[in-house]
Amino acid sequence: MNNMARLVRDQVARVMRGFRLPFRAVSARNIHGKLIGVQMEGLSGESVSGELFQHYGFSSAPQPGAEYLVVAVGGKSSHSVVVASEDGRYRLKLRDGEVSLYTDEGDYVHMKRGRVIEVVTDDLVFKVKNKVRFETPLVEMSGDQHTEGSIKADGEIADHTRAMKKDRDIYNSHDHGGGAKPSPLQ
């Protein structure tokens, strides 16, 4: 081997000694603040602290035991960032093309094939300042409905017996056996 090749090889080896390849780790605990810090254990048993990098608008705090892909910035384990996290214990079974958000408690939003979105939780609360509008030909509900305010309908309202218009017609036509019609009419 000539001198130039040996010099290049030695220089590359010197640089590589200061560089650490990405590695897998397991979550031990989170440190909540402006950024989410994580304590984790590398596969070789080493204890590593780092920062959980996340996409804008999305935030998660994985449970202990979640798996991480960790990059040591500048090759230094003391400046590690988690660039991906995974926890197969709670992940939903998906078909190709589907997407989900899920928690360890069983809550999830599942965007399924066939353009169906399923939301499963115990309580769902919307905090909306002005209005919620459903642009759909039908809204179905399997349980009771409770409304604290008024109900207004531009169309007909009906129950299992008849429509309110039919009730108005019955009321407006009664005359108590030949007396006056009700006033005012409904």
C-alpha positions as a Markdown table, in Angstrom:
| # | Residue | x | y | z |
|---|---|---|---|---|
| 1 | Met | 0.0 | 0.0 | 0.0 |
| 2 | Asn | 1.4 | 3.4 | -0.9 |
| 3 | Asn | 1.9 | 6.3 | 1.5 |
| 4 | Met | -1.1 | 8.3 | 0.1 |
| 5 | Ala | -3.5 | 5.4 | 0.5 |
| 6 | Arg | -2.3 | 4.8 | 4.1 |
| 7 | Leu | -2.7 | 8.5 | 4.9 |
| 8 | Val | -6.3 | 8.5 | 3.6 |
| 9 | Arg | -7.1 | 5.3 | 5.4 |
| 10 | Asp | -5.7 | 6.6 | 8.7 |
| 11 | Gln | -7.5 | 9.9 | 8.3 |
| 12 | Val | -10.8 | 8.2 | 7.7 |
| 13 | Ala | -10.3 | 5.9 | 10.7 |
| 14 | Arg | -9.6 | 8.9 | 12.9 |
| 15 | Val | -12.8 | 10.6 | 11.7 |
| 16 | Met | -14.8 | 7.4 | 12.2 |
| 17 | Arg | -13.7 | 7.0 | 15.8 |
| 18 | Gly | -15.5 | 10.2 | 16.6 |
| 19 | Phe | -18.7 | 9.2 | 14.8 |
| 20 | Arg | -21.4 | 7.0 | 16.2 |
| 21 | Leu | -23.9 | 5.3 | 13.9 |
| 22 | Pro | -27.6 | 5.5 | 14.6 |
| 23 | Phe | -28.7 | 2.9 | 17.1 |
| 24 | Arg | -31.8 | 1.4 | 18.7 |
| 25 | Ala | -32.8 | 2.0 | 22.3 |
| 26 | Val | -35.7 | 1.3 | 24.6 |
| 27 | Ser | -37.6 | 4.1 | 26.4 |
| 28 | Ala | -37.2 | 4.2 | 30.2 |
| 29 | Arg | -39.0 | 7.5 | 31.1 |
| 30 | Asn | -39.9 | 10.9 | 29.7 |
| 31 | Ile | -38.9 | 14.3 | 31.0 |
| 32 | His | -41.7 | 16.8 | 30.2 |
| 33 | Gly | -40.9 | 20.4 | 29.5 |
| 34 | Lys | -40.8 | 22.7 | 26.5 |
| 35 | Leu | -39.1 | 19.8 | 24.7 |
| 36 | Ile | -39.6 | 16.1 | 25.6 |
| 37 | Gly | -36.5 | 14.7 | 27.1 |
| 38 | Val | -36.1 | 10.9 | 27.2 |
| 39 | Gln | -34.1 | 8.5 | 29.3 |
| 40 | Met | -33.4 | 5.3 | 27.4 |
| 41 | Glu | -31.4 | 2.2 | 27.4 |
| 42 | Gly | -29.3 | 1.3 | 24.4 |
| 43 | Leu | -29.3 | -2.3 | 23.2 |
| 44 | Ser | -25.8 | -2.8 | 24.8 |
| 45 | Gly | -27.4 | -1.8 | 28.2 |
| 46 | Glu | -26.0 | 1.7 | 28.2 |
| 47 | Ser | -28.1 | 4.5 | 29.7 |
| 48 | Val | -28.6 | 7.4 | 27.3 |
| 49 | Ser | -30.4 | 10.7 | 27.7 |
| 50 | Gly | -31.7 | 12.5 | 24.6 |
| 51 | Glu | -34.5 | 14.6 | 23.1 |
| 52 | Leu | -37.6 | 13.2 | 21.4 |
| 53 | Phe | -37.8 | 15.0 | 18.0 |
| 54 | Gln | -41.3 | 15.2 | 16.6 |
| 55 | His | -43.1 | 16.5 | 13.6 |
| 56 | Tyr | -44.7 | 19.9 | 13.8 |
| 57 | Gly | -48.3 | 19.7 | 15.1 |
| 58 | Phe | -47.8 | 16.2 | 16.5 |
| 59 | Ser | -46.7 | 15.4 | 20.0 |
| 60 | Ser | -46.5 | 12.1 | 21.8 |
| 61 | Ala | -45.0 | 10.8 | 25.0 |
| 62 | Pro | -44.3 | 7.1 | 24.5 |
| 63 | Gln | -44.6 | 4.7 | 27.4 |
| 64 | Pro | -41.6 | 3.0 | 29.0 |
| 65 | Gly | -40.7 | 0.0 | 26.8 |
| 66 | Ala | -41.3 | 1.8 | 23.5 |
| 67 | Glu | -38.5 | 1.4 | 20.9 |
| 68 | Tyr | -36.5 | 4.3 | 19.6 |
| 69 | Leu | -34.2 | 5.0 | 16.6 |
| 70 | Val | -31.5 | 7.3 | 18.0 |
| 71 | Val | -29.0 | 9.5 | 16.2 |
| 72 | Ala | -26.0 | 10.8 | 18.1 |
| 73 | Val | -25.6 | 14.3 | 16.8 |
| 74 | Gly | -21.9 | 15.0 | 16.0 |
| 75 | Gly | -21.2 | 11.3 | 16.9 |
| 76 | Lys | -21.6 | 12.1 | 20.6 |
| 77 | Ser | -24.0 | 10.0 | 22.7 |
| 78 | Ser | -24.3 | 13.0 | 25.1 |
| 79 | His | -26.2 | 14.8 | 22.3 |
| 80 | Ser | -28.7 | 12.2 | 21.2 |
| 81 | Val | -32.0 | 12.7 | 19.5 |
| 82 | Val | -34.8 | 10.2 | 18.9 |
| 83 | Val | -35.9 | 10.5 | 15.3 |
| 84 | Ala | -38.5 | 7.7 | 15.4 |
| 85 | Ser | -40.5 | 5.8 | 18.0 |
| 86 | Glu | -42.5 | 2.7 | 17.9 |
| 87 | Asp | -44.5 | 0.6 | 20.3 |
| 88 | Gly | -46.0 | -2.6 | 18.8 |
| 89 | Arg | -47.7 | -3.5 | 22.1 |
| 90 | Tyr | -50.5 | -0.9 | 21.3 |
| 91 | Arg | -50.4 | -0.5 | 17.5 |
| 92 | Leu | -53.6 | -1.3 | 15.6 |
| 93 | Lys | -53.5 | -3.9 | 12.8 |
| 94 | Leu | -53.7 | -2.0 | 9.6 |
| 95 | Arg | -54.2 | -2.8 | 5.9 |
| 96 | Asp | -52.0 | -1.3 | 3.3 |
| 97 | Gly | -52.8 | 2.4 | 2.8 |
| 98 | Glu | -54.5 | 2.8 | 6.2 |
| 99 | Val | -53.5 | 5.3 | 8.9 |
| 100 | Ser | -54.1 | 5.4 | 12.7 |
| 101 | Leu | -53.4 | 7.4 | 15.8 |
| 102 | Tyr | -53.6 | 5.3 | 19.0 |
| 103 | Thr | -52.8 | 5.3 | 22.7 |
| 104 | Asp | -51.9 | 2.6 | 25.2 |
| 105 | Glu | -55.5 | 2.9 | 26.7 |
| 106 | Gly | -57.2 | 1.7 | 23.6 |
| 107 | Asp | -58.3 | 5.1 | 22.2 |
| 108 | Tyr | -57.8 | 5.5 | 18.5 |
| 109 | Val | -58.6 | 7.2 | 15.2 |
| 110 | His | -58.4 | 4.8 | 12.4 |
| 111 | Met | -58.6 | 5.9 | 8.7 |
| 112 | Lys | -59.7 | 2.7 | 7.0 |
| 113 | Arg | -60.0 | 1.5 | 3.5 |
| 114 | Gly | -63.3 | 2.4 | 1.8 |
| 115 | Arg | -63.1 | 6.0 | 3.1 |
| 116 | Val | -64.3 | 5.2 | 6.6 |
| 117 | Ile | -62.9 | 6.9 | 9.7 |
| 118 | Glu | -63.5 | 5.2 | 13.0 |
| 119 | Val | -62.9 | 7.0 | 16.3 |
| 120 | Val | -63.0 | 4.9 | 19.5 |
| 121 | Thr | -62.8 | 6.5 | 23.0 |
| 122 | Asp | -64.8 | 6.8 | 26.2 |
| 123 | Asp | -65.6 | 10.5 | 26.0 |
| 124 | Leu | -65.2 | 12.8 | 23.0 |
| 125 | Val | -65.2 | 16.5 | 23.6 |
| 126 | Phe | -65.1 | 19.2 | 21.0 |
| 127 | Lys | -64.3 | 22.8 | 22.1 |
| 128 | Val | -65.5 | 24.9 | 19.2 |
| 129 | Lys | -65.8 | 28.7 | 19.5 |
| 130 | Asn | -68.4 | 29.4 | 16.8 |
| 131 | Lys | -70.1 | 26.5 | 15.1 |
| 132 | Val | -69.9 | 22.8 | 14.1 |
| 133 | Arg | -71.4 | 22.0 | 10.7 |
| 134 | Phe | -72.0 | 18.5 | 9.3 |
| 135 | Glu | -72.5 | 18.5 | 5.5 |
| 136 | Thr | -74.1 | 15.2 | 5.1 |
| 137 | Pro | -77.5 | 13.9 | 4.1 |
| 138 | Leu | -78.0 | 11.8 | 7.3 |
| 139 | Val | -76.8 | 11.9 | 10.9 |
| 140 | Glu | -77.5 | 8.8 | 12.9 |
| 141 | Met | -77.3 | 8.3 | 16.6 |
| 142 | Ser | -77.6 | 5.0 | 18.6 |
| 143 | Gly | -78.3 | 6.5 | 22.0 |
| 144 | Asp | -80.1 | 9.4 | 23.7 |
| 145 | Gln | -79.6 | 13.0 | 22.8 |
| 146 | His | -79.4 | 15.8 | 25.4 |
| 147 | Thr | -79.4 | 19.4 | 24.4 |
| 148 | Glu | -78.9 | 22.3 | 26.8 |
| 149 | Gly | -80.2 | 24.9 | 24.3 |
| 150 | Ser | -83.0 | 25.1 | 21.8 |
| 151 | Ile | -83.5 | 22.9 | 18.8 |
| 152 | Lys | -84.5 | 24.4 | 15.5 |
| 153 | Ala | -85.4 | 22.4 | 12.4 |
| 154 | Asp | -85.9 | 23.8 | 8.9 |
| 155 | Gly | -87.5 | 20.5 | 7.9 |
| 156 | Glu | -90.1 | 18.2 | 9.5 |
| 157 | Ile | -89.6 | 16.6 | 13.0 |
| 158 | Ala | -91.1 | 13.1 | 13.5 |
| 159 | Asp | -91.0 | 10.4 | 16.2 |
| 160 | His | -92.1 | 6.7 | 16.0 |
| 161 | Thr | -95.8 | 7.7 | 15.9 |
| 162 | Arg | -96.1 | 10.6 | 13.4 |
| 163 | Ala | -94.6 | 13.9 | 12.3 |
| 164 | Met | -95.2 | 17.2 | 14.2 |
| 165 | Lys | -97.1 | 18.6 | 11.2 |
| 166 | Lys | -99.7 | 15.8 | 11.6 |
| 167 | Asp | -100.0 | 16.7 | 15.4 |
| 168 | Arg | -100.6 | 20.3 | 14.4 |
| 169 | Asp | -103.3 | 19.2 | 11.9 |
| 170 | Ile | -105.1 | 17.2 | 14.6 |
| 171 | Tyr | -104.9 | 20.0 | 17.1 |
| 172 | Asn | -106.1 | 22.7 | 14.6 |
| 173 | Ser | -109.1 | 20.6 | 13.5 |
| 174 | His | -110.5 | 19.7 | 17.0 |
| 175 | Asp | -113.6 | 21.6 | 18.1 |
| 176 | His | -114.5 | 20.0 | 21.5 |
| 177 | Gly | -117.7 | 18.5 | 20.0 |
| 178 | Gly | -119.0 | 21.5 | 18.0 |
| 179 | Gly | -117.4 | 24.4 | 19.8 |
| 180 | Ala | -114.9 | 26.9 | 18.5 |
| 181 | Lys | -111.7 | 25.9 | 16.9 |
| 182 | Pro | -108.5 | 26.4 | 19.0 |
| 183 | Ser | -107.0 | 29.9 | 18.8 |
| 184 | Pro | -104.3 | 30.5 | 17.9 |
| 185 | Leu | -103.9 | 27.7 | 15.5 |
| 186 | Gln | -100.6 | 25.8 | 15.5 |
